């Protein structure tokens, strides 16, 4: 009897199925997915919601180093031998997160080229964004940094953007991301609204004209 043909591997199915070291959990707003300095033993995939990565200094100061949306991985440092988490991952809004054990992640990366291509593409995109974030912090004003953050949150430049930004992403969080204060963020948000660059209607709506703030010298 002829053997049944092997079913083609689908990365989307893999990341939606609970099995073999994979677990999906719901995290309420403010809940911690993993803590800085905790053992790094798994990779996480954000299925729904938003997660922020926060680094804390020894004197208690905190900085948001990344704000992640659906379809993004985090905690991947364990794959290169990172023994401890370098940041804390917190839910900004109610979020659904898949945890993939390190051993299972390594297995599928080696066994399934389709998944390896997806993960590699993600890492390259993430690296490019980290470089852009660094340039933004070094050379742009806080007003420009806020404008860029709002455009990124609205998926500006992507096929499915721009989209409304959930109002649950507070001005405090925006201030942490751009390295400023809530009062300054409030001033800039009011300015952008008066200029018609953003709007509030249950959600924050961003127009493409906000790009002019970044391009203006």
C-alpha distance (Angstrom), angle and dihedral (degrees) to the residues before:
residue distance angle dihedral
X1 . . .
X2 3.78 . .
X3 3.76 115.5 .
X4 3.78 117.3 -109.3
X5 3.79 112.5 -104.4
X6 3.77 114.0 -104.4
X7 3.81 113.3 -105.4
X8 3.80 111.5 -113.3
X9 3.80 113.2 -106.8
X10 3.79 113.7 -109.9
X11 3.83 115.3 -163.3
X12 3.82 90.8 -158.6
X13 3.81 91.3 56.0
X14 3.80 90.4 46.7
X15 3.81 91.2 53.2
X16 3.80 91.8 48.1
X17 3.81 99.0 46.4
X18 3.80 125.9 86.3
X19 3.82 106.6 -140.9
X20 3.83 142.8 105.7
X21 3.78 100.8 19.9
X22 3.80 95.6 -25.6
X23 3.80 122.2 119.3
X24 3.81 132.4 170.8
X25 3.80 119.1 -147.8
X26 3.80 134.8 179.3
X27 3.80 116.1 -130.8
X28 3.78 119.4 -164.2
X29 3.80 121.0 -138.7
X30 3.80 108.9 -69.0
X31 3.81 95.1 15.8
X32 3.81 118.7 136.6
X33 3.81 117.9 -121.4
X34 3.79 92.4 -173.5
X35 3.79 134.3 -11.6
X36 3.79 129.2 -125.1
X37 3.84 110.6 -96.8
X38 3.83 92.1 19.3
X39 3.84 117.5 130.7
X40 3.82 112.0 -78.7
X41 3.79 104.5 -134.5
X42 3.82 106.5 137.5
X43 3.79 146.0 35.8
X44 3.80 120.2 -126.3
X45 3.80 130.8 -146.3
X46 3.81 121.0 -160.2
X47 3.80 109.5 -136.8
X48 3.80 98.1 171.2
X49 3.81 136.9 2.8
X50 3.80 130.8 17.7
X51 3.79 132.7 -66.3
X52 3.78 127.8 -165.2
X53 3.81 124.5 -155.0
X54 3.79 111.4 -142.8
X55 3.81 128.1 -169.9
X56 3.80 119.0 -158.3
X57 3.81 124.8 -159.1
X58 3.79 124.7 -140.3
X59 3.83 89.9 -100.8
X60 3.81 93.1 54.8
X61 3.79 100.9 -99.8
X62 3.80 115.7 140.7
X63 3.79 134.9 -156.8
X64 3.79 130.4 -173.8
X65 3.81 107.2 -130.4
X66 3.81 98.4 177.5
X67 3.79 141.0 11.0
X68 3.80 111.0 -156.5
X69 3.79 131.7 -159.9
X70 3.82 136.0 -165.2
X71 3.79 114.9 -52.2
X72 3.80 95.8 30.8
X73 3.81 129.0 119.3
X74 3.79 125.7 -141.6
X75 3.78 136.9 177.1
X76 3.81 90.8 44.9
X77 3.81 92.0 138.6
X78 3.80 89.3 90.8
X79 3.81 88.7 71.4
X80 3.81 91.3 67.9
X81 3.78 95.1 47.1
X82 3.80 99.7 -88.2
X83 3.83 101.7 160.8
X84 3.81 98.1 -166.5
X85 3.79 135.6 32.7
X86 3.78 113.4 -99.9
X87 3.82 93.5 -158.1
X88 3.79 142.4 22.5
X89 3.80 118.3 -109.4
X90 3.83 115.0 -146.3
X91 3.79 132.8 177.7
X92 3.81 111.9 -115.0
X93 3.82 90.4 -169.8
X94 3.81 131.8 3.4
X95 3.80 103.3 -57.5
X96 3.81 140.0 -173.5
X97 3.80 112.2 -142.4
X98 3.79 131.7 -177.5
X99 3.80 117.4 -146.3
X100 3.80 114.7 -152.5
X101 3.80 114.5 -168.2
X102 3.81 114.0 -124.0
X103 3.82 93.4 -115.9
X104 3.80 92.4 51.2
X105 3.80 92.1 46.6
X106 3.80 91.6 52.0
X107 3.80 91.0 46.7
X108 3.80 95.4 53.0
X109 3.81 92.6 43.4
X110 3.80 89.8 56.8
X111 3.81 97.4 38.0
X112 3.80 102.5 41.3
X113 3.84 118.6 50.6
X114 3.82 91.3 -171.4
X115 3.79 90.7 60.8
X116 3.79 91.7 43.3
X117 3.82 90.1 54.7
X118 3.81 91.8 49.3
X119 3.80 93.2 48.7
X120 3.81 93.6 44.9
X121 3.81 91.2 50.6
X122 3.80 89.0 51.2
X123 3.81 92.7 50.5
X124 3.80 92.4 49.6
X125 3.81 91.6 49.3
X126 3.80 91.0 46.5
X127 3.81 91.9 49.5
X128 3.80 91.0 51.1
X129 3.80 90.4 51.0
X130 3.81 92.4 48.9
X131 3.80 89.5 53.8
X132 3.81 90.7 48.9
X133 3.82 90.1 48.6
X134 3.80 90.7 53.1
X135 3.81 92.3 50.8
X136 3.80 89.0 47.3
X137 3.82 92.4 53.2
X138 3.80 93.7 45.6
X139 3.79 101.7 45.3
X140 3.81 111.7 17.7
X141 3.79 130.6 80.0
X142 3.80 120.0 -114.4
X143 3.82 89.0 -105.8
X144 3.81 91.7 56.9
X145 3.81 91.0 44.1
X146 3.79 90.0 54.4
X147 3.81 92.1 48.6
X148 3.81 90.9 50.7
X149 3.81 91.8 47.8
X150 3.81 92.0 51.6
X151 3.81 91.2 49.2
X152 3.81 91.1 50.2
X153 3.80 91.8 48.2
X154 3.81 89.4 51.8
X155 3.85 90.9 51.9
X156 3.79 90.9 -117.4
X157 3.80 110.6 -173.0
X158 3.80 94.4 21.2
X159 3.79 126.9 109.7
X160 3.82 92.9 -111.4
X161 3.81 96.7 42.5
X162 2.89 156.1 140.7
X163 3.79 95.6 48.0
X164 3.80 132.5 166.9
X165 3.80 114.3 -87.5
X166 3.81 115.0 -129.4
X167 3.80 110.7 -110.1
X168 3.81 87.9 -137.5
X169 3.80 87.1 82.1
X170 3.77 94.0 90.3
X171 3.77 129.8 -147.6
X172 3.81 87.3 -113.4
X173 3.81 89.6 60.5
X174 3.80 91.7 46.2
X175 3.81 88.9 51.1
X176 3.80 91.0 51.7
X177 3.81 91.0 50.6
X178 3.80 96.2 51.3
X179 3.80 96.1 36.8
X180 3.79 96.8 -115.2
X181 3.81 139.3 104.4
X182 3.79 130.7 -83.3
X183 3.82 91.0 -117.6
X184 3.80 91.4 55.9
X185 3.81 91.1 47.3
X186 3.79 89.4 51.0
X187 3.82 91.0 52.5
X188 3.80 92.2 50.0
X189 3.83 93.6 45.0
X190 3.80 90.7 52.6
X191 3.80 90.1 47.6
X192 3.83 92.3 50.3
X193 3.79 90.3 49.3
X194 3.80 94.3 49.9
X195 3.81 89.2 50.7
X196 3.81 90.6 51.3
X197 3.81 92.9 -116.1
X198 3.80 93.8 122.2
X199 3.79 135.6 13.8
X200 3.79 137.5 -159.1
X201 3.78 122.0 -138.3
X202 3.78 106.9 141.8
X203 3.81 85.8 -52.0
X204 3.78 133.4 43.5
X205 3.80 109.7 -104.1
X206 3.79 118.2 -159.2
X207 3.80 123.4 -158.1
X208 3.80 124.5 -152.4
X209 3.80 87.5 -115.6
X210 3.82 88.4 76.2
X211 3.80 85.8 76.9
X212 3.81 87.3 73.9
X213 3.82 89.6 70.9
X214 3.80 90.1 61.2
X215 3.79 94.9 43.6
X216 3.81 95.2 46.4
X217 3.81 115.9 97.9
